């Protein structure tokens, strides 16, 4: 039995259509991978404020990441009065019981840099906590271009620096991440790399920030989300959600959360217009150990510190005091 000319024409048409579909899918994936960094990150170079401008003593710190990128940070030491109060329940009087003070490592959100985080520094210094504010690669004075794996390496370099810095108790470090910074904080708290985190390194490999090191004393997640695809889907950004499935970025904090053993504080605004409230709650539910959830009524994504500072900072201080 032989095929008719019309049958061959149908087959050729089907094969051609299939080839077009494959070509379109591959083109979409290539385009997404090429544009992914520009779509995912909004790096800010110019500082809104500097420590000098707001009267904060600070130290410029430059760190070299595992893949050879030079990133910038500000180390802001605890104030003298606050340091005394933080180290001793009785303010350091005779017979008081002293304890090492907590050091905070802060990771900012996407469309900002450390120049927009000095309101946090004012509070931490007055309360007696040392603070390291870190700019991701491509932000502020940090070199390089941002990527998901790159942000994780930036976080690892910052944590390694604090653990090696004289005068810092490595067992009393608390990581605090805002928005996308919460994904970096969760990565560090999970103590190692999850599948898909690694990129080829430009320098000899060293152990992850959590390997053979003291566990973190605590983790603070502010305006966090479970993963980037779920953020886009839950927020109704369907075109970006579909495009994200062809990309490589995941920021999958939900997948890592079951490996976080440190106490966790999750703070989320009920009216968060970018990272829906339900995602913060879902991330909290996944935390396996000691944890606390604080819902800030009427709080949005970017206004928790500007408009709800008393409630936000009060929750943070209660959490830090409870670590003892």
C-alpha positions in Angstrom: 0.0 0.0 0.0 1.4 3.4 -0.9 0.8 6.8 0.6 -0.9 9.4 -1.4 0.6 12.8 -2.1 -1.9 14.3 0.2 -0.7 12.1 3.1 2.9 13.1 2.6 1.8 16.7 2.6 0.0 16.3 5.9 3.1 14.6 7.4 5.4 17.4 6.1 3.1 20.0 7.5 2.9 18.3 10.9 6.7 18.0 11.0 7.1 21.6 10.0 4.7 22.8 12.6 6.4 20.7 15.3 9.7 22.2 14.3 8.3 25.7 14.6 7.0 24.9 18.1 10.3 23.5 19.2 12.1 26.5 17.7 9.7 29.0 19.5 10.2 27.2 22.8 13.9 27.2 22.5 14.0 30.8 21.4 11.8 31.7 24.4 14.1 29.8 26.8 17.2 31.5 25.3 15.6 34.9 25.5 14.5 34.4 29.1 18.0 33.2 30.1 19.6 36.2 28.4 17.1 38.7 29.9 16.6 36.9 33.3 19.0 39.1 35.3 17.5 42.3 33.9 14.0 41.1 34.7 14.8 39.8 38.2 17.0 42.4 39.6 16.8 46.2 40.0 20.3 47.2 41.3 20.6 50.6 42.8 24.1 52.2 42.7 23.6 55.6 44.3 23.3 55.8 48.1 20.2 57.5 49.4 22.1 58.2 52.7 25.5 57.4 54.1 26.4 56.7 57.8 28.3 60.0 58.0 25.2 61.9 56.8 23.1 60.4 59.7 25.9 60.6 62.3 26.7 56.9 62.5 30.3 55.8 63.0 30.9 53.0 60.5 33.7 51.0 58.9 33.9 50.4 55.1 34.4 46.7 54.5 35.3 45.1 51.1 34.9 41.4 50.8 36.0 38.9 48.1 33.5 36.3 47.3 34.2 32.7 46.5 34.0 33.4 42.7 36.3 36.5 43.0 33.8 39.4 43.1 34.6 42.3 45.4 31.5 43.4 47.4 31.0 46.3 49.8 29.6 46.5 53.3 29.3 48.8 56.2 30.1 47.5 59.7 28.3 49.6 62.3 29.4 48.8 65.9 27.0 48.9 68.8 26.9 52.1 70.8 28.6 52.1 74.2 25.4 52.6 76.2 23.5 50.1 74.2 26.3 47.6 74.4 26.3 47.7 78.1 22.6 47.1 78.3 22.7 44.3 75.7 25.5 42.4 77.5 24.0 42.5 81.0 20.4 42.3 82.2 21.3 44.7 85.0 23.3 47.1 82.9 26.7 45.8 84.0 26.6 46.5 87.7 28.3 44.4 90.4 27.3 40.8 90.4 25.5 41.0 87.0 25.6 38.2 84.5 27.2 39.2 81.2 26.7 37.5 77.9 28.1 38.1 74.4 26.1 40.5 72.4 24.3 39.5 69.2 25.7 40.6 65.9 23.2 41.2 63.1 23.9 40.5 59.4 21.3 42.4 57.3 20.4 41.6 53.6 18.4 44.3 51.9 15.6 44.1 49.3 15.8 44.2 45.5 15.4 47.8 44.4 17.5 49.3 47.2 21.0 49.2 48.6 22.6 49.6 52.1 22.1 53.4 51.9 18.4 52.8 52.3 18.9 50.6 55.4 20.4 53.1 57.9 17.1 53.4 59.8 17.8 49.8 60.8 21.4 50.8 61.8 20.2 53.6 64.0 18.1 51.2 66.0 20.6 48.4 66.2 23.4 50.7 67.4 21.3 52.2 70.1 20.1 48.8 71.3 23.6 47.4 71.6 23.9 45.2 68.5 26.8 45.1 66.0 25.5 45.2 62.5 26.9 44.4 59.0 25.0 45.9 56.1 25.9 44.2 52.8 25.4 45.2 49.2 25.0 42.4 46.7 27.1 42.3 43.6 26.0 45.1 41.2 24.5 47.2 44.0 26.1 50.3 45.6 29.8 50.0 45.5 29.9 46.3 44.9 31.3 45.0 41.7 29.8 42.4 39.3 26.4 41.6 38.1 23.6 40.1 40.2 22.4 36.5 39.8 20.7 34.1 42.2 23.8 32.0 42.8 25.8 35.3 43.0 23.6 36.7 45.8 24.1 33.4 47.8 27.9 33.7 47.4 27.7 37.3 48.6 25.8 36.2 51.7 28.3 33.4 52.3 31.3 35.9 52.1 29.6 38.3 54.5 28.8 35.5 57.1 32.4 34.1 56.7 33.8 37.6 57.4 31.8 38.0 60.6 32.7 34.6 61.9 36.4 35.5 61.4 36.2 39.1 62.6 37.9 39.6 66.0 35.5 40.6 68.8 32.5 38.8 67.2 31.1 35.8 68.9 30.5 33.4 65.9 27.7 31.6 67.8 25.8 34.8 68.3 25.1 35.9 64.7 21.6 36.5 63.6 20.8 36.9 59.9 18.0 39.3 58.9 16.7 39.4 55.3 14.2 41.7 53.8 12.2 40.5 50.7 14.8 39.0 48.3 17.3 39.3 51.2 15.1 36.8 53.1 16.0 34.2 50.4 19.7 34.9 51.0 19.2 34.6 54.8 17.3 31.3 54.4 20.0 29.9 52.2 22.6 30.7 54.9 20.5 29.3 57.6 20.0 26.1 55.7 23.8 25.6 56.0 24.9 24.7 52.5 24.0 24.6 48.8 20.7 23.2 47.5 20.5 21.7 44.1 20.9 24.3 41.4 22.7 26.9 43.5 26.1 26.3 42.2 27.9 28.1 39.4 31.4 27.5 38.2 33.7 29.3 40.6 36.6 31.5 39.6 38.6 30.6 42.7 39.4 27.4 44.6 36.4 26.0 46.4 36.1 26.5 50.1 33.4 24.9 52.3 30.0 26.6 52.4 29.4 29.2 55.0 27.7 26.8 57.3 30.2 23.9 57.1 32.1 23.2 60.3 31.0 26.5 61.8 28.8 27.5 64.7 25.1 27.4 63.9 23.3 30.7 63.5 21.7 32.1 66.6 18.6 33.2 64.8 16.9 34.1 61.5 14.7 37.1 60.8 12.6 37.0 57.6 10.9 40.3 56.7 8.4 40.4 53.8 9.6 37.0 52.6 8.2 34.7 49.9 8.4 31.0 49.3 9.8 31.0 45.8 10.1 33.3 42.8 7.6 31.3 40.6 5.1 31.1 43.5 5.5 34.8 44.1 4.7 35.6 40.4 1.8 33.1 40.3 0.2 34.1 43.6 0.6 37.8 42.7 -1.2 37.3 39.4 1.8 38.0 37.2 1.0 35.2 34.8 3.1 36.2 31.9 6.2 36.6 34.1 5.3 33.3 35.8 5.2 31.4 32.5 8.5 33.1 31.5 10.0 32.1 34.8 9.4 28.4 34.1 11.9 28.7 31.2 14.5 30.5 33.4 16.9 29.3 36.0 16.1 31.6 39.0 14.0 30.0 41.8 14.9 31.6 45.1 13.2 28.6 46.6 13.2 29.3 50.3 10.4 26.8 50.8 12.5 24.0 49.7 15.3 25.0 52.1 13.2 25.8 55.1 13.1 22.2 56.5 16.9 22.4 57.0 16.8 25.6 59.1 17.4 24.6 62.7 17.9 28.1 64.2 15.0 30.0 65.8 13.0 31.8 63.1 11.0 35.1 63.2 8.8 35.8 60.2 7.4 39.4 59.9 4.9 40.2 57.2 2.4 43.0 56.4 -1.1 41.9 55.9 -1.5 44.2 52.9 1.8 43.3 51.2 1.2 44.2 47.5 4.3 42.5 46.2 4.9 39.3 48.3 1.3 38.3 49.3 0.8 37.7 53.0 -0.1 34.0 52.4 3.5 33.4 51.2 5.0 34.6 54.4 2.7 32.5 56.4 3.4 29.5 54.3 7.1 29.9 54.8 6.6 30.2 58.5 4.5 27.0 58.6 7.4 25.1 56.9 10.0 26.1 59.6 10.6 22.9 61.6 11.8 24.3 64.9 11.3 27.2 67.3 9.5 30.0 65.4 7.4 33.1 65.7 5.1 34.8 63.3 4.2 38.6 63.5 1.5 39.9 61.2 1.6 43.7 60.9 -1.9 44.9 60.2 -2.1 47.2 57.2 1.6 46.8 56.5 2.7 46.7 52.8 5.9 45.4 51.3 8.1 48.5 51.5 6.6 50.4 54.4 7.2 48.2 57.5 10.1 50.2 58.8 8.9 53.7 57.6 5.3 53.3 58.9 5.4 50.5 61.4 8.8 50.8 63.0 7.7 50.5 66.6 5.8 47.2 65.8 8.6 45.8 63.6 11.5 46.7 65.9 9.5 45.7 69.0 9.1 42.2 67.5 12.8 42.0 66.5 13.9 43.0 70.0 11.6 40.5 71.7 13.0 37.8 69.4 16.6 38.7 70.1 16.1 38.9 73.8 14.4 35.5 73.7 17.4 33.9 72.2 19.1 33.9 75.6 
